[in-house]
Amino acid sequence: MFSSISVGLMHQITAILLEPVSWALIFFVVWGLYEVGISIGERTVEINKLIKTNDVPYVLSIAKKRIERADFITRLAPMLGLMGTLIPLGPGLAALGDGDVKILSTAMSVAFDTTVLGLLAGMTGFIISRLRKRWYDKALTIMEEQVEKKNEK
């Protein structure tokens, strides 16, 4: 029924994609942890230093870059998690049709693992992004107030 060349090619491509998707998910989890560390440094030291510069355009550019990094993790990691979920399910369900439950259980395990990793990295990126937006908005407000006080004098 489904024996065309295009279907076979699709199966080959998706089978090849599972390994890079798995490595990409591991990369995003590690990157998320790295961003947590960077965020702690931002919150405790870096933002206060930026406020003292009183250079609003510079702070805006720094904030934009850092928030975009976290947003990138937030958007891409769950997509990779979904890919990692769907890729092994095809062969797993085919194995179930053949009565091979062991292959199905392995496929389900890989599917759930990739889902969890994608969601973990995505949640980490989301939390970091929200915190950074709040921190930089507050910093810019403080800077604007300093400029207003300076202009009043």
N, C-alpha and C positions, 0 to 999 in steps of 0.2 A: 504494500500500500504506500509506504513512504520510502521508496528506494531510489529516489532521484539523486543525481549528482549534487545538486544544491543542498539537499538535506544532509547528505553525507559530509559535505564541506562544512556546513554549520556545526555538526557534531564535532568535527576535527578542531575547528576554531575554538569552540567553547571548552573542549577538553584541554587545549593548550593554555587557555586563559586562567584556569584554576590556580596554577602555581604562582603566576605574577600577581593575581588578585590577593592571594594569601600573604605574599611578601609585602605587598602594598599596605594591607591592613596592619601587619606588624609594624611597618614603618610609621603609619599614622598613629598608632598607639604610643610608640616611642616619641614621636614628634609632639603628641599631646602632652606627654609627661615633661618633655623639655620645655614646652610653652608654660606649663604650670610653674616650673622653676623660674623662668624668665618673668612671669607675672608677679611672683613673690618679690623679686628684685625691683620690678617696676613700682609696685605698691609701696615698698618700704623706703626706697632710695631715689630711684630714677625720676619719678614724677615730681618730687619736691625739687630736684635739681632743675628740671625743665621749667617749673613755675618761676624759679629765680632768674632764668634767662630773660623772661618777659618778652619772648619772641613768639607771638601768636602763630604766624604762618609756619614757623619751624615746628612748633608743637603740634599743629594740625596735621602736618605731613607725617610726622612720626606716629601720631595716633592712628591716622588712616592706614599706614602700612601694617602696624601691629594688629589692628582690628581685622584687617583683610586677611592676615595670616590665619587668625583664629576662625574667621568665617569660612575660609577655604577648607579647613579641617572639618568644620561643622557640616558642610555641604557634601564633600566628596567621600568621606569615610562611610556614611550610611549607604551610599550608592554602591560602593565596593562590597560592603557587607551583604547587600541584596544580591549582587552578582555572585558572591561566594555562597549564598544560600541556594540560588537557583541552579548553578552549574552542576553540582553533584546530585541534585534531585532527579534529573533526567535519567542518568545511568542507574541510580538507586531504584527508581520505579520500574525501569526495564528489568532489573535484577529480580525485583519482587514478582514480576510477571513470569520469570523463569523459575521462581521458587527459591532463589538464593537470598535468604534473609540476612546473612552475614554482610554481604555487599550493601544491602539496603541500610543496615544499622550503621555501617561505616559512613555511608553517604549522608545519613541524617545527622550523625555526629559532626561531620565537617560543616554541614549546612548550619547547624545551631552555633557552632564555634565562630564561624565567620560572621554570623548575625550579631552575636554578642560583642565581638571585637569592633565591628563597624559602629554599633550603637555606643559603645564605651568611648571610642575616639570622637564620635560626633557630639556626645554629651559634654565631653571635656572641652572641645572647641567652642561649643555653645556657651558654657559657663564662663570660660575665659573671655569670649567676645563680649558678653553682657557686662562682666566686671570691668573690662577695659573701657567700654563705652561710658560707664558711670564714672570711672576714675578720671578719664580725660575730659569729660564734660565738666566735672567739678573743678579740675585744674584750669580749664579755660575760663570758667566763671570767676575764679579767684584772680586770674590774670587780668580779665576785663575790669574787675573791681579795682585792682591796683592802678590800672591805666586811668580810670575815672578819678580816683583819689589824687593822682599825680596832676591831672588836668585841672582839678578844682583849686589846687594850690597855686 
